[in-house]
Amino acid sequence: MSNSQNLAYTVVQVFHNFGAVAAVGGSLAATLAPAIQYRRKLAWLTLAGWGTQAASGASFGMVSYQFYGKFPDIAGVALDALIIKMLCVASGFLLVGFYLFRGQTWSAATQNRVWPISSALAVTAISAAAFLRWFS
């Protein structure tokens, strides 16, 4: 692997890691936040984290395509982990996005359910990433 390829993967990985921190940390913090105004601020952080996860995840594939002329060849456990991760990221992004743009009309109980679900999705996504990394 060339230095430029290593640098490209490293830059993407840094953004991917910060996205994971924002998705996991924002979701968990919002679960514990005492007031709705704090949850809305954390929701923006979490949404940015989910978006960063999606964009940087796609960027991994683009870097591989740039340097190898094809997308990574993964199968089995790694492919299953990638699918799980993608479903979690898409679901988390949609959930928090709906919360921000429609959640004010939801009951308090429904609003409260968003954060444990987002947390579970984030923890599942980051766990799937470990399987993706080591089984590919």
Secondary structure, DSSP 4 states (H G I P E B T S, - for coil): --HHHHHHHHHHHHHHHHHHHHHHHHHHHHHH-SSHHHHHHHHHHHHHHHHHHHHHHHHHHHHHHHHHSS-----THHHHHHHHHHHHHHHHHHHHHHHHHHGGGS-HHHHHHHHHHHHHHHHHHHHHHHHHHH--
